[in-house]
Amino acid sequence: MSALDVAAAVCLLAGAALALSAGFGMVRFRTTLDRMHVATKPQVLSVLLVLLAMWLRQPTWATAGPLIIVAVAQIITVSVASYVVARAAHRRSDAGSGSAS
């Protein structure tokens, strides 16, 4: 086993642990905003760590290109999705109080 294999294994295990902690957080937290936070922060880092592990396993430019595209798409879509969920949760909480947004 080379040093790159060990680094890839560490990144993969850390990514899996973060994804598992995000899953536990989704079950444990009650409010939408808390769940949104726990679903986005560790999840993005876990995906990036898994992508890094994939690149460390086969460190070529041919592998790096698609992985970078996936990483950028993940970062953009998660931030936009969390904004939309937070906005909907905020509007829903305002709808009960009778104030207009």
C-alpha positions in Angstrom: 0.0 0.0 0.0 1.4 3.4 -1.0 1.0 6.7 0.8 -1.7 7.7 -1.8 -3.7 4.6 -1.0 -3.6 5.4 2.8 -4.6 9.0 2.1 -7.5 7.8 -0.1 -8.6 5.4 2.6 -8.5 8.2 5.3 -10.5 10.6 3.0 -13.0 7.9 2.2 -13.6 6.9 5.9 -13.8 10.6 6.9 -16.3 11.3 4.2 -18.4 8.3 5.2 -18.3 9.3 8.9 -19.4 12.9 8.0 -22.3 11.5 5.9 -23.3 9.2 8.7 -23.2 12.1 11.2 -25.4 14.2 8.8 -27.9 11.3 8.7 -28.0 11.1 12.5 -28.5 14.9 12.7 -31.4 14.7 10.3 -33.1 12.3 12.7 -32.2 14.2 15.9 -32.9 17.8 15.0 -36.5 19.0 15.0 -36.8 22.3 13.1 -36.4 22.8 9.4 -33.6 25.2 9.7 -31.6 22.9 12.0 -32.2 20.0 9.6 -31.2 22.1 6.7 -27.9 23.1 8.3 -27.0 19.5 9.2 -28.0 18.3 5.8 -25.8 20.7 3.9 -22.6 21.4 5.8 -21.3 17.9 6.6 -22.8 16.5 3.4 -20.9 18.8 1.1 -17.6 18.1 2.9 -18.2 14.4 2.9 -18.9 14.4 -0.9 -15.7 16.4 -1.5 -13.7 14.0 0.7 -15.0 11.0 -1.3 -14.2 12.8 -4.6 -10.7 13.5 -3.2 -10.3 9.9 -2.3 -11.3 8.9 -5.8 -8.7 11.2 -7.3 -6.0 10.0 -4.9 -6.7 6.5 -6.0 -6.1 7.4 -9.6 -4.3 10.8 -9.8 -4.6 11.7 -13.4 -6.0 14.8 -15.2 -8.5 12.5 -17.0 -9.9 11.6 -13.6 -9.6 15.1 -12.1 -11.7 16.8 -14.8 -15.1 15.1 -14.1 -14.4 15.1 -10.3 -13.9 18.9 -10.4 -17.2 19.3 -12.4 -19.0 17.2 -9.8 -17.5 19.1 -6.9 -18.4 22.5 -8.3 -21.9 21.3 -9.2 -22.3 19.9 -5.7 -21.3 23.1 -4.0 -23.5 25.3 -6.2 -26.6 23.1 -6.0 -26.5 22.5 -2.3 -26.2 26.2 -1.5 -29.1 27.1 -3.8 -31.2 24.3 -2.4 -30.6 25.3 1.2 -31.5 28.9 0.3 -34.8 27.7 -1.2 -35.6 25.5 1.7 -34.8 28.2 4.2 -36.9 30.8 2.3 -39.9 28.4 2.1 -39.6 27.6 5.8 -39.4 31.3 6.7 -42.4 32.1 4.5 -44.4 29.2 6.0 -43.7 30.4 9.5 -44.7 34.0 8.5 -48.0 32.6 6.9 -49.3 31.5 10.3 -48.7 34.9 11.9 -50.6 36.9 9.1 -47.7 39.1 8.1 -46.9 39.5 4.4 -43.5 38.8 2.9 
